[in-house]
């Protein structure tokens, strides 16, 4: 297992956001977390990437415990988190944003190569390299966020709601690219409200409800599950 | 014309100092959204550190600044670099100890903490320290009597005088000690009296260090070195009376060749030695002809002087500003700083070690403050105590400069610094031209009026923009 989460509890003050969440991500797969608003999807990702400290439980990444590792130390180990709302640095140029993706790396050639690959994946970014990232459209910002994450050469990519607020054809494009990224060997843990699309690309899925995992299984199976259909797929 | 150019020169010099200080305010605000009130105190610390280094520490290390053992300019550079490093360290500690523990607390807490740190530094600055006493007690004991002549004394116990060290012997008449101890009811008073009447054992000589006794010993200097046994005579520099040696106790001090190491932090104004030769680089005499009422013409010559000091101040400030510009806009660390100032959480997700970058910001801000303090001390050679109005106003105006330029914006801080300096200098100049008596007393008014106008017209400052975020 590339990532395994055991029995995770997270509290925000007195409020319990996660209770006993366990999940596993196998190397090379796309695993998705689906669920409604406030189900704890984002919290799960934040707990994995070290943005918040769980009150109980363990997170193992690549055979090593990372439960209390600070977020910045995980990037160089190959875990990259693209946060909800993309986390673009609007005061920097597109090019500088991309460079920040490779902050932890020192292999100039490798960085240049990955940068080229990211720009091939998102040609629109190439046209806007010098532009201030704050002036990009929502879709372009999402492309930048994913492209920037790729520059850290992640083994596990955590994507939080990449389709949020995007036009339908852009959503299609983003999902195609997620599949493409996965095709080159990057494992993806995807949090999505758009359960339809998420289940369509994922190998495996977990359904979260009020901070608990209520269902899990191969994505294709969940796509056919009557409860999931009713709750998340619009009947 | 001379007045105009001199005003221009002053404005540029003062502006560059204000800009250096303003940069520190704006950098910290940009990253932590914290107004670091202790920043202006670091400027004072920079000035003190420079003085301390130049007056006391470096001469003791054998780096004489005034003796000309190294060229004064290099001495100045050395003092500047060391002061920047020391203040950088202090900036680091301030952030780690005071601000980091409350980084996630409400911003008001941080603001109050900042005021607290500022008060702490101001009060620590009132202290005056003596680090190493100029003399160390070697031995003490009973002095028997005068030696064979008036220029020798006979020892009751053996002493050793090493060659190469300077010594002083202090003689305390026992009769004086008895009187003094009795007068203040000292616990050892009885013991001293008994020693005189019954020749009991000599009481503890620790009594001598009691300053309440106000003993005034006779200080004599031995002229010889080597080991002297009990009962032997040693030569001294001055003749001495018999009554002074009979029934006296002595203390033997080794004197270090340096003056006492008094750190010049303290309420006493201090002077920085001249680290730069007083050199006028450009001098031009302007002649003004004034027609008198009776038709005659009076010619007044007014010189414009550009001194080496002016050039050094502006030059150092500009070099430091350019270095900062390069660091922030051309390096990876600078990119990380800018990312951090926009969004600390996401910066972490890029693998940026947030704590290290925040520390670095404080260190750089403090280093710039130290440089400003050093340059300020060079220009206004008297260094005032830390809570003095001079420093408070300098810090306040630099803060105003940062706000006027748009706090959080580096270029804004520089522009703000120069703007404040120009407004106050030219305000005074124009006031004078308009026949306004004493207009230079209003320089501070001009600076703060500018602040009020900017806050009314452009609350975010000249270069600041209301935070725009696209989601």
Interface residues (C-beta under 8 A of the other chain):
Chain A: X49 X51 X70 X71 X72 X73 X74 X75 X76 X80 X81 X82 X83 X85 X87 X89 X90 X91 X92 X96 X99 X100 X101 X103 X104 X134 X136 X138 X141 X148 X152 X165
Chain B: X332 X335 X336 X338 X339 X341 X342 X343 X345 X346 X347 X348 X349 X350 X351 X352 X353 X354 X468 X469 X470 X471
